[in-house]
Amino acid sequence: MKLSTRSRYGTRMVLDIAMHSQAGPVRISDISKRQGVSVKYLEKLIRPLKQAGFIKSKRGPRGGHVLSDLPERIAVGAVVRAMEGEMALTECAKDASVCPISGDCLTRKVWIEATRAMLDRLDAITFLDLMREAERAGGGVDRCLLPRES
């Protein structure tokens, strides 16, 4: 299974907001510049993040976006699920009816357990953890956010 750009960029957007909202709401145009992602695409991504309750928006000249909760209370796994919906490494791990031998298949259990392990790991990582990792990496809060140059 490969995470979509929606999940990857959505996670980066939440992290960017977490890292920059101490001074006030964060504008999508600023996130776009820091992340190298178009404003139009970020506007699409913010909808499910707001619907899931991770981000609040403030209108007006000093408007922008802030987290709806503390970064230590928002897990990466929850954001990924909001962007991806139900996830599984294989179709049969998500829906046994797609495979005529799923009831007897010895490997299906492996895919289900591997999916669970991946989601458990993502659920164990909070945005505060990522913020701390960015600081530890030595480049300040933006080090892990900026696209790497080749």
Phi and psi in degrees as a GROMACS rama.xvg file:
@    title "Ramachandran Plot"
@    xaxis  label "Phi"
@    yaxis  label "Psi"
@TYPE xy
-121.461  129.614  LYS-2
-69.9312  141.243  LEU-3
-73.2172  164.629  SER-4
-63.0985  -28.3068  THR-5
-57.6325  -46.0092  ARG-6
-67.8472  -46.2048  SER-7
-65.3324  -48.2126  ARG-8
-72.2264  -34.1086  TYR-9
-62.8372  -40.9283  GLY-10
-65.4533  -43.3273  THR-11
-63.1549  -36.8563  ARG-12
-64.8414  -45.4269  MET-13
-61.9267  -42.9458  VAL-14
-63.5456  -42.8847  LEU-15
-59.7754  -45.0202  ASP-16
-63.5463  -42.7167  ILE-17
-59.6646  -39.9263  ALA-18
-78.0292  -24.4309  MET-19
-115.578  0.867314  HIS-20
-88.2922  1.04201  SER-21
-62.6316  -30.7697  GLN-22
-88.9202  -0.105775  ALA-23
130.354  -179.29  GLY-24
-56.3972  145.895  PRO-25
-101.852  129.092  VAL-26
-82.9535  145.338  ARG-27
-61.104  -35.1975  ILE-28
-62.1566  -35.1109  SER-29
-71.5851  -40.5934  ASP-30
-60.9309  -43.7257  ILE-31
-56.5446  -45.4801  SER-32
-64.4159  -44.6365  LYS-33
-69.8953  -35.7309  ARG-34
-94.1154  -16.0047  GLN-35
69.9552  32.1989  GLY-36
-121.898  139.947  VAL-37
-64.1045  148.872  SER-38
-58.2438  -42.5333  VAL-39
-58.6308  -44.2974  LYS-40
-69.0331  -40.6539  TYR-41
-62.8878  -36.105  LEU-42
-63.4995  -34.9702  GLU-43
-67.8231  -40.9245  LYS-44
-70.3718  -30.4217  LEU-45
-70.9963  -26.1744  ILE-46
-57.4814  -56.0379  ARG-47
-64.4441  -28.5633  PRO-48
-69.3906  -36.6496  LEU-49
-71.1396  -43.5504  LYS-50
-61.5472  -34.8981  GLN-51
-78.9024  -7.90258  ALA-52
88.1382  18.861  GLY-53
-89.3148  -28.3639  PHE-54
-129.809  141.204  ILE-55
-115.917  148.765  LYS-56
-114.369  147.683  SER-57
-124.716  127.283  LYS-58
-86.5387  163.987  ARG-59
110.574  179.091  GLY-60
-62.9102  -27.2136  PRO-61
-107.846  26.2502  ARG-62
-79.7062  177.401  GLY-63
155.359  -149.845  GLY-64
-130.218  143.394  HIS-65
-135.328  161.82  VAL-66
-70.301  147.135  LEU-67
-81.9778  -13.4623  SER-68
-145.178  175.275  ASP-69
-68.4602  146.071  LEU-70
-60.6274  -26.8421  PRO-71
-75.4121  -8.4084  GLU-72
-107.569  6.2779  ARG-73
-116.585  119.461  ILE-74
-93.2083  145.666  ALA-75
-57.0762  -40.6868  VAL-76
-58.5179  -38.5812  GLY-77
-66.3605  -39.5323  ALA-78
-67.4538  -43.9318  VAL-79
-60.4204  -43.5914  VAL-80
-62.7396  -37.9906  ARG-81
-63.1238  -33.0365  ALA-82
-86.0599  -32.683  MET-83
-99.5463  -26.2764  GLU-84
81.0559  -156.37  GLY-85
-66.5043  133.149  GLU-86
-122.485  148.23  MET-87
-158.577  152.698  ALA-88
-68.952  -28.4991  LEU-89
-135.452  159.154  THR-90
-61.8742  -39.2184  GLU-91
-68.479  -25.6794  CYS-92
-71.0919  -27.0945  ALA-93
-88.6344  -37.9083  LYS-94
-145.499  103.669  ASP-95
-60.8416  -25.0924  ALA-96
-70.1689  -12.5157  SER-97
-76.4788  -12.2328  VAL-98
-127.794  125.657  CYS-99
-66.7166  -17.9775  PRO-100
-109.564  13.1017  ILE-101
-58.6161  -31.9239  SER-102
-66.558  -27.7332  GLY-103
-108.081  -3.93563  ASP-104
-73.2502  125.187  CYS-105
-77.8201  -23.5523  LEU-106
-88.1238  -18.6595  THR-107
-56.5179  -40.6712  ARG-108
-60.9014  -36.9629  LYS-109
-61.5784  -45.0055  VAL-110
-67.0276  -37.8598  TRP-111
-64.6073  -45.7402  ILE-112
-66.1874  -38.7163  GLU-113
-66.0493  -40.0481  ALA-114
-61.4678  -46.8645  THR-115
-60.5317  -42.2767  ARG-116
-63.3498  -41.764  ALA-117
-63.1222  -46.7741  MET-118
-66.3243  -38.8817  LEU-119
-60.9096  -40.4299  ASP-120
-65.7383  -44.42  ARG-121
-63.9739  -35.3075  LEU-122
-69.4297  -22.7224  ASP-123
-83.3327  -9.48361  ALA-124
-104.083  121.817  ILE-125
-100.761  168.312  THR-126
-70.2964  -25.639  PHE-127
-65.8529  -39.6396  LEU-128
-57.381  -44.6033  ASP-129
-66.6423  -38.2843  LEU-130
-62.9732  -43.1481  MET-131
-64.754  -39.5992  ARG-132
-63.2741  -39.5032  GLU-133
-62.1001  -41.601  ALA-134
-65.8729  -43.0171  GLU-135
-64.6292  -30.9722  ARG-136
-66.985  -12.4276  ALA-137
92.9784  -3.18478  GLY-138
-109.135  15.1154  GLY-139
76.5538  -171.182  GLY-140
-70.1851  -21.2986  VAL-141
-93.8767  -8.07557  ASP-142
-54.2078  -44.9414  ARG-143
-83.4445  -5.01601  CYS-144
-96.8172  -32.0619  LEU-145
-72.4046  138.533  LEU-146
-61.1653  139.255  PRO-147
-79.9447  141.083  ARG-148
-88.5577  143.922  GLU-149
